[in-house]
Structure formats: structure tokens, C-alpha cells
Amino acid sequence: VQLQASGGGLVQAGGSLRLSCAASGRITTINTMGWYRQAPGKQRELVAEITNDGWTNVPNSVKGRFTISRGDAKNTVDLQMNSLKPEDTAAYYCQMWIPTDAKDYWGQGTLVTVSS
């Protein structure tokens, strides 16, 4: 299973970006899909996650600004990021949990840079 993330880039504070992630390969059922981020010198942190039945979890740091959704295509997940702040600057990683594999899969990371 491979995850391919896209959509990162440079944006001014207050702007928006949309990240997308697509999984390919031998996939049975994806239970949870999520986005994490890691800024230089910091630990990786959860940005948003969504389960099979549509339940979402978004931490307070991005609540009201970031929205996670399943993409139109199968095995895809999107992250809409609005009102971006310089502190949102980080490498963003998509993640998918496949229970039959008992394994988390990770994308390669896409860089988001927010200038002040």
C-alpha cells in the first residue's frame, strides 16, 4: 500500500490550501484516515482524522479552520485548511489505518509554508 500526498505549498497568512492523499495497492478496508504534521524541532501531531462512518476528530489548535473529508475517489482523503497562520508551517503527512493489515500507512509528507 502506498500513500501519495499533494497540495502543499507557500501561502500568506490568512490564505487557504487543500491537501489531498490517495492510497493505492492491495487495500481491503481503511478504517481511519488522518493528517498529521511535524514542524522542525517538534513532535509529529495530529491535525485531523476521519473514520469509516464519518466521525471526525480535530484538535482545538485547528478547529474551525481545518476540515477533513473523504475524497470523491475511493481511498482518498482531503484536508481543507483556511485562515492559515505562520505556526501552521510544517510537513504534513497523511495516514491510513488498515485493520486487516494491523498497520498504519504513511504518505511521504508535503510541505506547507505560511508566511507572515
Stockholm file with secondary structure:
# STOCKHOLM 1.0

chainA/1-116         VQLQASGGGLVQAGGSLRLSCAASGRITTINTMGWYRQAPGKQRELVAEITNDGWTNVPNSVKGRFTISRGDAKNTVDLQMNSLKPEDTAAYYCQMWIPTDAKDYWGQGTLVTVSS
#=GR chainA/1-116 SS CEEEEECCEEEETTCCEEEEEEEESSCSCCCEEEEEEECTTSCCEEEEEEETTCCEECCTTTTTTEEEEECSSTTEEEEEECSCCGGGCEEEEEEEEEGGGTEEEECCCEEEEEEC
#=GC SS_cons         CEEEEECCEEEETTCCEEEEEEEESSCSCCCEEEEEEECTTSCCEEEEEEETTCCEECCTTTTTTEEEEECSSTTEEEEEECSCCGGGCEEEEEEEEEGGGTEEEECCCEEEEEEC
//
